[in-house]
């Protein structure tokens, strides 16, 4: 396993992480953190920053937990493949995980109160119940089927953009925005 969890760590360059087996990887930075290439075979990855958090590119066989303590969360070109669930918390900032080659196998839970939250998956995408700010926009795009949580989603003045580009789209809860737009795409139909 890799355990780099001192609260005073300060990695100024990209941090690439590689391990084998079901060993977990943990990395903490007192400031912004940029991950490089990830190769975490079957373990979980926990990444914590106090500032911007770039999740890099590569594979995590287990679960992903990312917390930026109010910094923006992004990724590098090349996409992320996550074998388990993903819990992403940007606090008062935004989340932008929009590489067309992303593959999130388990549910993706998003927490942010910045201007927007965006996530894209080349294949099926399952959203956990998002925790959004009063006016935080939400974009979720699946290459096949987008599965939404059985909860209401409200974005205030933010837009809602939900796309199931290779399957049907079913909204299990209410969708609401006070002045934003709502875009729904279901290649095999939409059920509201």
N, C-alpha and C positions, 0 to 999 in steps of 0.2 A: 504494500500500500504506500501511498504518498500522502504525507501529512505536513502541510506548510501553513500552520494556523496561528502563528504569532500575530497578535494585533498590531505589532509595529513593523511587519513586513512592508517593503516598498519596492515592488518590481517595476522598473521604469521601461523595460522592453517587453516584448511578447513572451509569454510563458507557455511552452509546449509541454504536454503531459502524456506520458506513455506508461502503461503497465499491462500485466497479463493476469489471467484468472479473475476470480471474483473479489478482487481487492479494490477498496474504495480510494478515492482521491479527494483531498480537501486542500483548498488554497484560499488564503485570506490576504488582502492588501489594505493598508491603512489609507490608501488613496485610490486613484483610478487603477483598473486592472484590465490588461489586454491578454487574452489567451491566444495562443498560436494554434498549432495542429494538435488535435486531441485523438488519442488512441487508448481508450479505457475499455478493456475487453468485456468484462461482465460486471464490473463494480459500479458504484454510484459516484457521481461527481458533485461536489459542493463547492461553489465559487462565491466568495463574499468580497465586496469592495466597499469603499466609502468614497464614491464618485463613479464616473462612467465605467461601465462593465461591458467589454467586448468579449463575447463567448467564443470567438475564433471559428474554427471549422474542424470537422472530423466526427468521430464516433464515440458514443458513451453507451455501453451495453446495458447498464442499469438505469437508475433514476438520475435526473438532473435537478439540482436545486441551485438557483441563482438569486442573490440578493445584493443590490447595489447601494442600499441605504440612501436612496433618493437620487442616484445617478442614472443617466439614460442607459438602457441595455440594448446592445446591438450585436451584430455578428460579422464575421469576415465572409468574403466571397467563397463559395465552395460548398456551403450548406452544412447542416448538422444532422446526424442520424442518432436518435435517442431511442434505446430499446425499451425503456420503462416510462414512467410518468415524468412530467416536467413541471416544476413549480418556479415561476419567474416573478420576482418582486422588485419593481423599480421605484417604489414609494411615490414621491411627488413628481417623478419624471415619466418618460415615455418608454415604450418597448417597441423595437422594430426588428423583427425576425422574419424577413421577407425573401430569403433566398429561394429560388424556384426548385432547388434540389433538397430542401429540408425534408426529413422524414421522422415525424414524431409518432412513435408506435402507441404510447399510452396517452392518457388524458393530459392536456396542457392547461394549467391553471395560471391565470395572469392577474397580477395586482399592480395597478398604477393609477395615479391621479393627474398625470401630465396631459399634454394635448391629445395623445393618441396611443393606441395599442394595436399593433399589426403583427399577424402571424400567418405564415404560408407553409403548406405541406404539398409535396409532389404527389402524395397518395391520399389516403383517408386521414382526416383530422378530427379528433374529439376534443371539444373544449370543456374544461371544468367550469364551475361557476366563476365568472370573472368578478373581481373587486375593482370597480372603476371609480374615478372621481366624478363629481357632479356634472362635468362637461367633457369627459374623456371619450373621444371617438374610438370605435372598435371596428377593425377589419380582420376577417378570418377567411382564408381562401384555401380550399382543398382541391387537389387534382382529381380526386374521386369523390367520396362522400364526406360531407361536413356534418358532424353530429354535435348538436347544441345541448347545453345543460337544461334540465327541467326547472329553470328559474327564470324570473323576469330579467330583462336586460334594459337598462335605462342609461342614456348617454347625454341627457340635457341638451345642450346646443351642439354636441358632437354628432358626427355621422355614424351610421351603422351600415356596414358593407359585409354581407355574408354570402359566400359563393361555394356551391357544391358543384364543381365543374364536371364531375364524372358520375354523379348520382343525384338522388332526390334530396331536397332540403325540407326538414320538418322543424317548425318552431314549437318547442314544448312549453315555453313560457311567453309572456307578453314582451314585445319589443316597443320601446318608446323613445322619442326624441322631441324636444320642444320646438326646435327650429332647424335641426339638421336633416339630412336626407337619409332615407332607408333604401338600400339596394339589396335585393335578394335574387340569387341565381341558383336554379336547380335544373341541371341538364335532363333529369328524368322526372321533373315535376316539383312543385312546391306545395307544402301543406301547412297552412297557418291556423 
